[in-house]
Structure formats: structure tokens, C-alpha cells
Amino acid sequence: MPDVYNRNSVTKKGYNLLAESIATKKPITFTKVVVGDGDDTGLDINTMTGVVSPKMELPIGNGEKGGDGEYVIQAVLSNKTLEHSFFPKEVGLFAKCGDGEEVLYSYSNGGNNVGLMPDKNTPINAEIYNIRTKIGNATNITFVASDDTYVTKGELTKHNADANAHDNRFNAIIRQVNNMITSVDNSDSLAKAPTLQLVKTLLSSLNIKNATDVVNALESEKSTGLGIRYDFSNVNAWYICLGKLFGNLIIQGGKVNITVGRNIYNDDTVYPIAFNNLPSVNIINIADTLDQDGWVTSAIKSITNLKFTYMTAQNSVTGISWIAIGN
């Protein structure tokens, strides 16, 4: 994405989408990119539901997770069907959670710094927009790809080097093998019967080897009934809900890598799951050395039931460790 655009700001509905995805395990699907020529002067991006003056929809070609809790959507801007020229000032990224409502997830505006996009009578080379947007601790992310996009040389090289690039072909073979399994004992089905080794391989994936495994499964169901749930798979974003016996107390924590440069760090951290009420949040700076210039101010800017915003001007800080408690 050209440097004239500010970093995409996530809207309130975008943050709600993040919290819903983390809590329900449903995927966030980026559905489309819309560009327009509207101005953002006086607008509260947090409450926006669409671009100010939409002019065209860009096809999404690719998407991948970036660093520092970001996701990069690649879209293509071309004027081959554009009837009227315009200044593509604003860029809106739309998404949905599961089968839910499509919303404006994030928004950016380049103002008067963008160049004119001529109509189709003045053909130009297509321009690839790499739109970086925040996804926090969400991990189940996908996108709706369009057939009207281009494959770059770098993407083709990456595809060819990916050991999982052709999983669909291998899955088709597995389905064919599964269709061979039969319990009918006659001459027609005998040829389809699997070997003993194949049966053992298929059953081994169930992870039920003895009575202990059955007891563990029953105990897990008991915990679910009491509302006890947790996820410690990510040391940088974990949570535990102690269930109704403990007033639905929720404890969450994690670590965020940050950079403090010429501008102070001022950014949001989204909880793995949403609180019903405002939690108590405690944050500790992580630093390689102690600052010598006196710029050591740090503070929590805001706390909501979905996220907190933290600020620090301490140059030596490389990360923060946080914990939040509430219900």
C-alpha cells in the first residue's frame, strides 16, 4: 500500500468482530476492499460503518499473517473498467465473523497526498495494495479471494516451496481410501476391504487407547458443564474462566513485543476473550537496559471489556507483560 496512506485504523465493529472470533473460535473472513474519494476531516473512524464516497471495489488476491499482531491483505487496483477518474483517498477493509454480518473492519485515508486514478481511456499498470491491519491475538483468519487478481513471481515461488501446497490432492486420495472401508462380507466388497495396518492407522488418530482416556473425556465434559474453559496454547495470549462456581472469574495474560522510537508507543492489546465487566489490568515493562535520558513515563490510557490501550516513552522497553482479572 502506498506510503501516503495512514495505517488502517480498526473500527469499533472491527474490534467486536475480533472479540467474537476469539471467544467462539469462528473465523474472521476479510471479504472485500473498497476505495473512494471521500475526506475524513471531522470523522470518528471508530464509529464508521462504510467509506464516505465509494468508487470501486478491489479484488483480494492474497492474505497472510504479518508480525506484531498484524494481517496483510493484498488487493489489486486497476482502471481497466473505470468509467470516471477519481482520487483514491480512502481505503476500507470489510470482514465478517463466521456467517455473520459484513462490517467495515478498518479504514485509512491518504487525504490530498494521493494521485489521480485516470479512467479506462488512459490505461495504467495495475497497482498492488498491501493493506496492513491489526488482528491482535486472533488466529483463525481467512479471506475471500477473487479470480480477477494477479499472481506475482514471489507468490509463485512461495507456493512451489510450500510442503502443504497440494493438501487438497492428498485429501482426495484419503477420501478414496476411506470409501474403500466396508464391513460387508461378500465377494464384491472383499476386494475393497482394508488391510489390518490401515485399520490400526485410522483408529490411532482417535487417541482412545484404554479406560483412562475414557475417564479423561468424561472429566472434560464435566468441566464444560460447569463453564470452566481455558486456553494456554499461546504464551503471549492466554486465559482461564473458572466457571459459575467461582462467579465466572476470568484471568487473562500475555506478552506483547513493542518498539519505542521517536514517537511514543501508543497501541491497543485485545484480550483473548471479552470480559462482561471492566477488568483490572496490570502491566510490567520489559527492557534490556535502563534509560539514561529521563524519558521513563508509562501509563495505561484506557481499559474496556475488549482491550486496553498502553502508552510508554521509555526507549529501552522492548515488550510488556500484562495480566487482566475480572468477570
C-alpha positions as CSV (number, residue, x, y, z in Angstrom):
1,M,0.0,0.0,0.0
2,P,1.5,3.4,-0.9
3,D,3.1,5.3,1.9
4,V,0.7,8.2,1.6
5,Y,-1.9,6.2,3.5
6,N,-2.0,6.1,7.3
7,R,-2.1,2.7,8.9
8,N,-5.5,1.2,8.8
9,S,-7.4,2.0,12.0
10,V,-9.7,-0.7,13.3
11,T,-13.3,0.4,13.9
12,K,-15.4,-0.4,16.9
13,K,-17.3,-3.1,14.9
14,G,-13.9,-4.4,13.8
15,Y,-12.8,-4.9,17.5
16,N,-16.2,-6.5,18.3
17,L,-15.5,-8.9,15.4
18,L,-12.1,-9.8,16.9
19,A,-13.6,-10.5,20.3
20,E,-16.3,-12.6,18.8
21,S,-13.9,-14.7,16.8
22,I,-11.6,-15.3,19.8
23,A,-14.5,-16.3,22.0
24,T,-16.4,-18.5,19.6
25,K,-13.4,-19.9,17.6
26,K,-15.2,-18.8,14.4
27,P,-13.0,-17.4,11.6
28,I,-12.7,-13.8,10.6
29,T,-13.1,-13.6,6.9
30,F,-11.9,-10.5,5.0
31,T,-14.4,-10.1,2.2
32,K,-13.6,-7.0,0.2
33,V,-11.6,-3.8,-0.2
34,V,-13.4,-0.6,-1.2
35,V,-11.7,2.6,-2.2
36,G,-13.3,6.1,-2.5
37,D,-12.6,9.8,-2.8
38,G,-14.2,11.0,0.5
39,D,-12.5,13.1,3.1
40,D,-12.1,12.0,6.7
41,T,-12.0,15.5,8.2
42,G,-14.0,15.6,11.4
43,L,-14.9,11.9,11.2
44,D,-14.7,9.4,14.1
45,I,-13.2,6.4,12.4
46,N,-14.1,4.3,15.4
47,T,-17.8,4.6,14.6
48,M,-17.6,4.4,10.8
49,T,-19.7,1.7,9.0
50,G,-18.5,2.4,5.4
51,V,-16.3,4.5,3.2
52,V,-17.5,8.1,2.8
53,S,-17.7,8.1,-1.0
54,P,-17.2,4.6,-2.5
55,K,-15.9,4.5,-6.1
56,M,-14.7,0.9,-6.8
57,E,-14.3,-2.5,-5.1
58,L,-10.8,-4.1,-5.3
59,P,-10.4,-7.8,-5.7
60,I,-8.5,-9.6,-2.9
61,G,-5.6,-11.7,-4.2
62,N,-3.9,-12.9,-1.1
63,G,-3.7,-12.6,2.7
64,E,-1.2,-13.7,5.3
65,K,-0.3,-13.0,8.9
66,G,2.4,-10.4,9.5
67,G,4.4,-9.6,12.6
68,D,3.3,-7.8,15.8
69,G,-0.4,-8.9,15.6
70,E,-0.9,-7.7,12.0
71,Y,-2.5,-9.3,9.0
72,V,-1.6,-8.3,5.4
73,I,-4.3,-8.2,2.7
74,Q,-3.2,-7.9,-0.9
75,A,-5.6,-6.2,-3.3
76,V,-5.2,-5.0,-6.9
77,L,-6.1,-1.5,-8.1
78,S,-6.7,-1.4,-11.9
79,N,-8.5,1.2,-14.1
80,K,-9.4,-1.2,-16.9
81,T,-13.1,-0.9,-16.2
82,L,-13.1,2.5,-14.5
83,E,-15.6,4.9,-16.2
84,H,-14.7,8.1,-14.3
85,S,-11.3,9.2,-12.9
86,F,-11.0,10.0,-9.2
87,F,-8.6,10.4,-6.3
88,P,-8.5,7.1,-4.3
89,K,-8.1,8.8,-0.9
90,E,-9.9,6.3,1.3
91,V,-9.4,2.6,1.7
92,G,-11.9,0.5,3.6
93,L,-11.4,-3.2,4.5
94,F,-14.6,-5.2,5.2
95,A,-14.9,-8.5,7.1
96,K,-17.3,-10.8,8.9
97,C,-17.1,-13.4,11.6
98,G,-18.4,-16.9,10.6
99,D,-21.6,-16.4,8.7
100,G,-22.4,-13.1,10.4
101,E,-22.9,-9.6,9.2
102,E,-20.3,-7.9,6.9
103,V,-18.9,-4.8,8.6
104,L,-16.2,-2.1,8.0
105,Y,-13.3,-3.7,9.8
106,S,-10.7,-0.9,9.3
107,Y,-10.2,2.3,7.4
108,S,-7.4,4.6,6.1
109,N,-7.4,7.9,4.3
110,G,-4.5,9.4,2.3
111,G,-6.1,12.8,2.0
112,N,-4.7,15.2,-0.6
113,N,-1.4,13.2,-0.9
114,V,-2.8,10.6,-3.3
115,G,-2.5,10.8,-7.1
116,L,-5.3,10.8,-9.6
117,M,-6.6,7.4,-10.9
118,P,-7.5,8.0,-14.6
119,D,-10.4,6.3,-16.3
120,K,-10.1,3.3,-18.6
121,N,-9.3,5.6,-21.6
122,T,-5.8,6.1,-20.1
123,P,-4.6,2.6,-19.3
124,I,-2.1,2.2,-16.5
125,N,-0.3,-0.8,-14.9
126,A,-2.3,-2.4,-12.1
127,E,-1.1,-1.4,-8.6
128,I,-0.9,-3.9,-5.7
129,Y,-2.1,-2.6,-2.4
130,N,-0.7,-4.4,0.7
131,I,-3.1,-3.4,3.4
132,R,-1.8,-4.0,6.9
133,T,-4.4,-4.2,9.7
134,K,-4.4,-5.2,13.3
135,I,-5.8,-8.6,14.3
136,G,-4.4,-8.8,17.9
137,N,-4.4,-12.4,19.2
138,A,-6.9,-13.7,16.7
139,T,-5.5,-16.8,14.9
140,N,-8.5,-18.0,12.7
141,I,-8.2,-15.6,9.8
142,T,-9.2,-16.1,6.1
143,F,-10.2,-14.1,3.1
144,V,-12.4,-14.2,0.0
145,A,-10.1,-14.5,-3.0
146,S,-11.1,-13.1,-6.4
147,D,-10.3,-14.7,-9.7
148,D,-9.6,-11.2,-11.1
149,T,-6.2,-10.9,-9.4
150,Y,-2.6,-11.5,-10.4
151,V,-0.1,-13.9,-9.2
152,T,3.3,-12.3,-8.5
153,K,6.6,-14.1,-9.1
154,G,7.3,-14.1,-5.4
155,E,3.9,-15.7,-4.6
156,L,4.5,-18.5,-7.2
157,T,8.0,-19.2,-5.7
158,K,6.5,-19.3,-2.2
159,H,3.7,-21.7,-3.4
160,N,6.2,-24.1,-5.1
161,A,8.3,-24.2,-1.9
162,D,5.3,-24.9,0.4
163,A,5.2,-28.6,1.5
164,N,1.4,-28.2,2.1
165,A,0.6,-26.5,-1.2
166,H,-1.3,-29.5,-2.6
167,D,-3.0,-30.8,0.5
168,N,-6.3,-30.9,-1.4
169,R,-4.9,-33.5,-3.8
170,F,-3.7,-35.7,-0.8
171,N,-7.1,-35.2,0.9
172,A,-8.8,-36.5,-2.2
173,I,-6.7,-39.7,-2.1
174,I,-7.5,-40.1,1.6
175,R,-11.2,-39.9,0.8
176,Q,-10.9,-42.5,-1.8
177,V,-9.2,-44.8,0.7
178,N,-11.9,-44.1,3.3
179,N,-14.5,-45.1,0.7
180,M,-12.8,-48.5,0.4
181,I,-13.6,-49.4,4.0
182,T,-16.6,-51.7,4.3
183,S,-18.0,-54.2,6.9
184,V,-20.0,-56.2,4.3
185,D,-18.6,-59.7,3.8
186,N,-19.3,-60.7,0.2
187,S,-17.3,-61.2,-3.0
188,D,-18.0,-57.7,-4.3
189,S,-16.8,-55.9,-1.2
190,L,-14.0,-58.2,-0.3
191,A,-11.7,-56.5,-2.8
192,K,-12.4,-53.2,-1.1
193,A,-11.6,-54.3,2.4
194,P,-8.6,-52.5,4.0
195,T,-5.6,-54.2,5.5
196,L,-5.2,-54.6,9.2
197,Q,-2.4,-52.0,9.2
198,L,-4.8,-49.4,7.6
199,V,-7.4,-50.0,10.3
200,K,-4.8,-49.6,13.0
201,T,-3.6,-46.3,11.5
202,L,-7.1,-44.9,11.2
203,L,-8.1,-45.8,14.8
204,S,-4.8,-44.4,16.2
205,S,-6.0,-40.9,15.4
206,L,-8.9,-41.2,18.0
207,N,-6.4,-41.2,20.9
208,I,-8.6,-43.6,23.0
209,K,-6.3,-46.4,24.0
210,N,-7.7,-47.5,27.4
211,A,-10.1,-46.8,30.2
212,T,-8.0,-43.8,31.4
213,D,-8.7,-42.0,28.1
214,V,-12.4,-42.6,28.5
215,V,-12.3,-41.2,32.1
216,N,-10.4,-38.1,30.9
217,A,-13.1,-37.5,28.2
218,L,-15.9,-37.7,30.8
219,E,-14.0,-35.3,33.1
220,S,-13.6,-32.8,30.3
221,E,-17.4,-32.9,29.7
222,K,-17.9,-32.2,33.4
223,S,-15.7,-29.1,33.3
224,T,-17.5,-27.9,30.2
225,G,-20.9,-28.2,32.0
226,L,-19.6,-26.0,34.9
227,G,-18.4,-23.3,32.5
228,I,-14.7,-24.0,33.1
229,R,-12.7,-23.1,30.0
230,Y,-9.2,-22.2,29.2
231,D,-6.5,-21.9,26.5
232,F,-2.8,-21.9,27.4
233,S,-1.6,-22.8,23.9
234,N,-0.3,-19.3,23.3
235,V,2.1,-18.0,26.0
236,N,1.6,-14.5,24.6
237,A,-2.2,-14.5,25.0
238,W,-3.8,-17.0,27.4
239,Y,-6.9,-17.1,29.5
240,I,-8.8,-19.2,32.0
241,C,-12.5,-18.8,33.0
242,L,-13.2,-20.6,36.4
243,G,-16.9,-21.0,35.7
244,K,-20.0,-20.5,37.7
245,L,-18.7,-22.0,41.0
246,F,-16.2,-19.0,41.2
247,G,-18.6,-16.3,39.9
248,N,-17.3,-16.7,36.3
249,L,-14.0,-15.2,37.3
250,I,-11.7,-14.7,34.2
251,I,-7.9,-14.3,34.4
252,Q,-6.1,-13.4,31.2
253,G,-2.5,-12.5,30.4
254,G,0.2,-12.4,27.8
255,K,3.2,-10.6,26.4
256,V,3.5,-8.0,23.6
257,N,6.7,-7.1,21.7
258,I,6.8,-3.3,21.2
259,T,9.1,-0.7,19.7
260,V,9.6,2.8,21.3
261,G,11.2,5.1,18.7
262,R,11.0,8.8,18.0
263,N,7.3,8.6,18.8
264,I,6.0,7.0,22.0
265,Y,4.4,3.6,21.9
266,N,0.6,4.1,22.0
267,D,-1.4,1.0,20.9
268,D,-4.2,-1.5,21.8
269,T,-4.0,-5.0,23.1
270,V,-7.1,-7.2,22.6
271,Y,-7.9,-9.7,25.3
272,P,-8.1,-13.4,24.1
273,I,-11.8,-13.4,25.3
274,A,-14.1,-10.5,26.2
275,F,-15.0,-9.6,29.8
276,N,-18.6,-8.9,30.7
277,N,-17.5,-6.0,33.0
278,L,-14.4,-3.8,33.1
279,P,-11.4,-5.8,34.4
280,S,-8.4,-4.8,36.5
281,V,-5.3,-4.6,34.3
282,N,-1.7,-4.7,35.5
283,I,1.3,-4.1,33.1
284,I,5.0,-4.5,33.5
285,N,7.6,-3.1,31.1
286,I,10.3,-5.4,29.8
287,A,13.6,-3.7,29.0
288,D,17.2,-4.7,28.0
289,T,18.7,-1.7,29.8
290,L,17.7,1.2,32.0
291,D,17.0,4.6,30.2
292,Q,19.5,7.3,30.9
293,D,17.7,10.3,29.4
294,G,14.8,10.5,31.9
295,W,12.1,9.6,29.5
296,V,10.6,6.8,31.5
297,T,6.9,7.7,31.6
298,S,4.4,4.8,31.1
299,A,0.7,4.7,31.6
300,I,-2.5,2.8,30.8
301,K,-4.5,5.1,28.5
302,S,-7.8,3.2,28.6
303,I,-9.5,-0.1,29.6
304,T,-12.6,-1.6,28.1
305,N,-14.1,-5.1,28.3
306,L,-12.5,-5.9,24.9
307,K,-9.0,-4.3,25.1
308,F,-6.6,-1.9,26.8
309,T,-4.5,0.9,25.4
310,Y,-1.0,1.3,26.8
311,M,1.5,4.2,26.3
312,T,5.2,4.4,27.1
313,A,8.0,6.8,26.2
314,Q,10.8,4.6,27.7
315,N,13.2,4.0,24.8
316,S,14.7,0.8,26.2
317,V,11.4,-1.0,26.6
318,T,11.2,-4.0,24.1
319,G,7.9,-5.5,25.4
320,I,5.2,-5.5,28.0
321,S,3.9,-8.3,30.2
322,W,0.2,-8.0,31.2
323,I,-2.5,-9.6,33.3
324,A,-6.2,-8.8,33.5
325,I,-8.7,-10.0,36.1
326,G,-12.5,-9.6,36.0
327,N,-15.7,-11.3,35.0
